[in-house]
């Protein structure tokens, strides 16, 4: 039995340290287990520390590591349950839960759970995946996959996903079966949903990889006719197959469909670069036809690239009528500056329309925005059209009508060079 210390021996010492020093082993074990049972963070800290500092078998260390990860899950689970109950939470709470789940996932990559711990963890994770109400699905799927260390684990996970009888988990199950080489299960689940272009792409690439190339091409072509939604991968798959087989015409046809699906200046340049001069003469009219049917910033950029300025200004006028383009798109302002010398009247009209209501009270931020728009009007009238008198005629009423708005006057004075001198 340990000797009880005298009062003078414990003076100025940490009481808890002294008590622990003289406590019996059984009392300490009972104390730690009680604390760990009430607080999972304490339990995890004990497990992580003791498995590194106490000399025990590898089996016991592995069990401790597994149990520590389950404790980490139990730490985060109450907040996850709250997110699930209310369909999300504030950004701070969501960030906390996502960080916990990321930490759990990282540690699972380095640790093999015991069967019982894995079963318990997956049962709870899959319950939240099935609910889908916490907004943490991506993290939860990552955790589920991180528990898998071999194909048997993956098959077990696929079967659990499949048992949920829900679309997205079933998609994951199908991908797992393909990954582990269970072709029969993959095809059975794949046959359940053949609606979108990506569905046909998935099946076509499967047959291609397994050597059934004719069937792969048949599926891809069928998908081009019947598939809905995103078709990018399917078109590129067929384009690549045509290129490999030496069918130049088919290759360009599929590439044309891909590059013009969301026609942009970059895709226009890419397709033209791919074509010979003769091939470009065949496809160019089709692109021109698409441009004439589409009035957007990308069409405008292509017209500018082609130096078709008359078409560009007509396109510019149409799209600048939309408030989004007028106020938000920097590309529009850049193109306006490139067109201003050729079409000063049209660009002047555009800049005037961008000023908004110049006779109303608003925030300083809005005043600055309006001042920048008025400054662009000044540039066209004074620098481009050489009409300073017209500028004065335009701007003087703006200043006079807002004399009762000090913030307006201050913000405009910061932007318009001669604002204070205007009388």
BELUR-V433892 format. One record per backbone hydrogen bond with DSSP energy under -0.5 kcal/mol. CO is the residue of the C=O (numbers start at 1). NH is the residue of the N-H. If there is no record, write none. Layout:
co->CO nh->NH
co->CO nh->NH
This chain:
co->6 nh->9
co->6 nh->10
co->7 nh->10
co->7 nh->11
co->10 nh->13
co->14 nh->18
co->15 nh->19
co->16 nh->20
co->17 nh->21
co->18 nh->22
co->19 nh->23
co->20 nh->23
co->24 nh->28
co->25 nh->29
co->26 nh->30
co->27 nh->31
co->28 nh->32
co->29 nh->33
co->30 nh->34
co->31 nh->35
co->32 nh->36
co->33 nh->37
co->34 nh->38
co->35 nh->39
co->39 nh->43
co->40 nh->44
co->41 nh->45
co->42 nh->46
co->43 nh->47
co->44 nh->48
co->45 nh->49
co->46 nh->50
co->47 nh->51
co->49 nh->52
co->49 nh->53
co->50 nh->54
co->54 nh->56
co->57 nh->61
co->58 nh->62
co->59 nh->63
co->60 nh->64
co->61 nh->65
co->62 nh->66
co->63 nh->67
co->64 nh->68
co->65 nh->69
co->66 nh->70
co->67 nh->71
co->68 nh->72
co->69 nh->73
co->70 nh->74
co->71 nh->75
co->72 nh->76
co->73 nh->77
co->74 nh->78
co->76 nh->79
co->76 nh->80
co->77 nh->81
co->78 nh->82
co->79 nh->83
co->80 nh->84
co->81 nh->85
co->82 nh->86
co->83 nh->87
co->83 nh->88
co->90 nh->94
co->91 nh->95
co->92 nh->96
co->93 nh->97
co->94 nh->98
co->95 nh->99
co->96 nh->100
co->97 nh->101
co->98 nh->102
co->99 nh->103
co->100 nh->104
co->101 nh->105
co->102 nh->106
co->103 nh->107
co->104 nh->108
co->105 nh->109
co->106 nh->110
co->107 nh->110
co->107 nh->111
co->108 nh->111
co->111 nh->113
co->114 nh->118
co->115 nh->119
co->116 nh->120
co->117 nh->121
co->118 nh->122
co->119 nh->123
co->120 nh->124
co->121 nh->125
co->122 nh->126
co->123 nh->127
co->124 nh->128
co->125 nh->129
co->126 nh->130
co->127 nh->131
co->128 nh->132
co->136 nh->140
co->137 nh->141
co->138 nh->142
co->139 nh->143
co->140 nh->144
co->141 nh->145
co->142 nh->146
co->143 nh->147
co->144 nh->147
co->145 nh->148
co->150 nh->154
co->151 nh->155
co->152 nh->156
co->153 nh->157
co->154 nh->158
co->155 nh->159
co->156 nh->160
co->157 nh->161
co->158 nh->162
co->159 nh->163
co->160 nh->164
co->161 nh->164
co->162 nh->165
co->166 nh->170
co->167 nh->171
co->168 nh->172
co->169 nh->173
co->170 nh->174
co->171 nh->175
co->172 nh->176
co->173 nh->177
co->174 nh->178
co->175 nh->179
co->176 nh->180
co->177 nh->182
co->178 nh->181
co->181 nh->183
co->182 nh->186
co->183 nh->187
co->184 nh->188
co->185 nh->189
co->186 nh->190
co->187 nh->191
co->189 nh->192
co->190 nh->193
co->195 nh->228
co->196 nh->199
co->196 nh->200
co->197 nh->201
co->198 nh->202
co->199 nh->203
co->200 nh->204
co->201 nh->205
co->202 nh->206
co->203 nh->207
co->204 nh->208
co->205 nh->209
co->206 nh->210
co->207 nh->212
co->208 nh->211
co->211 nh->213
co->212 nh->216
co->213 nh->217
co->214 nh->218
co->215 nh->219
co->216 nh->220
co->217 nh->221
co->218 nh->222
co->219 nh->223
co->220 nh->224
co->221 nh->225
co->222 nh->226
co->223 nh->227
co->228 nh->197
co->231 nh->235
co->232 nh->236
co->233 nh->237
co->234 nh->238
co->235 nh->239
co->236 nh->240
co->237 nh->241
co->238 nh->242
co->239 nh->243
co->240 nh->244
co->241 nh->245
co->242 nh->246
co->242 nh->247
co->243 nh->246
co->246 nh->248
co->247 nh->251
co->248 nh->252
co->249 nh->253
co->250 nh->254
co->251 nh->255
co->252 nh->256
co->253 nh->257
co->254 nh->258
co->255 nh->259
co->256 nh->260
co->257 nh->261
co->258 nh->261
co->258 nh->262
co->260 nh->263
co->264 nh->268
co->265 nh->269
co->266 nh->270
co->267 nh->271
co->268 nh->272
co->269 nh->273
co->270 nh->274
co->271 nh->275
co->272 nh->275
co->276 nh->280
co->277 nh->281
co->278 nh->282
co->279 nh->282
co->279 nh->283
co->280 nh->284
co->281 nh->285
co->283 nh->286
co->283 nh->287
co->284 nh->288
co->285 nh->289
co->286 nh->290
co->287 nh->291
co->288 nh->292
co->289 nh->293
co->291 nh->294
co->294 nh->296
co->296 nh->300
co->297 nh->301
co->298 nh->302
co->299 nh->303
co->300 nh->304
co->301 nh->305
co->302 nh->306
co->303 nh->308
co->304 nh->307
co->307 nh->309
co->308 nh->312
co->309 nh->313
co->310 nh->314
co->311 nh->315
co->312 nh->316
co->313 nh->317
co->314 nh->318
co->315 nh->319
co->316 nh->320
co->317 nh->321
co->318 nh->321
co->319 nh->322
co->322 nh->325
co->322 nh->326
co->323 nh->327
co->324 nh->328
co->324 nh->329
co->325 nh->329
co->328 nh->330
co->329 nh->332
co->329 nh->333
co->330 nh->334
co->331 nh->335
co->332 nh->336
co->333 nh->337
co->334 nh->338
co->335 nh->339
co->336 nh->340
co->339 nh->342
co->339 nh->343
co->343 nh->347
co->344 nh->348
co->345 nh->349
co->346 nh->350
co->347 nh->351
co->348 nh->352
co->349 nh->353
co->350 nh->354
co->352 nh->355
co->353 nh->356
co->356 nh->358
co->363 nh->367
co->364 nh->368
co->365 nh->369
co->366 nh->370
co->367 nh->371
co->368 nh->372
co->369 nh->373
co->370 nh->374
co->371 nh->375
co->372 nh->376
co->373 nh->377
co->374 nh->378
co->375 nh->379
co->376 nh->380
co->377 nh->381
co->378 nh->382
co->378 nh->383
co->379 nh->383
co->379 nh->384
co->380 nh->385
co->381 nh->387
co->387 nh->391
co->388 nh->392
co->389 nh->393
co->390 nh->394
co->391 nh->395
co->392 nh->396
co->393 nh->397
co->394 nh->398
co->395 nh->399
co->396 nh->400
co->397 nh->401
co->398 nh->402
co->399 nh->402
co->400 nh->403
co->402 nh->405
co->404 nh->406
co->405 nh->409
co->406 nh->410
co->407 nh->411
co->408 nh->412
co->409 nh->413
co->410 nh->414
co->411 nh->415
co->412 nh->415
co->412 nh->416
co->415 nh->417
co->416 nh->419
co->418 nh->421
co->418 nh->422
co->419 nh->422
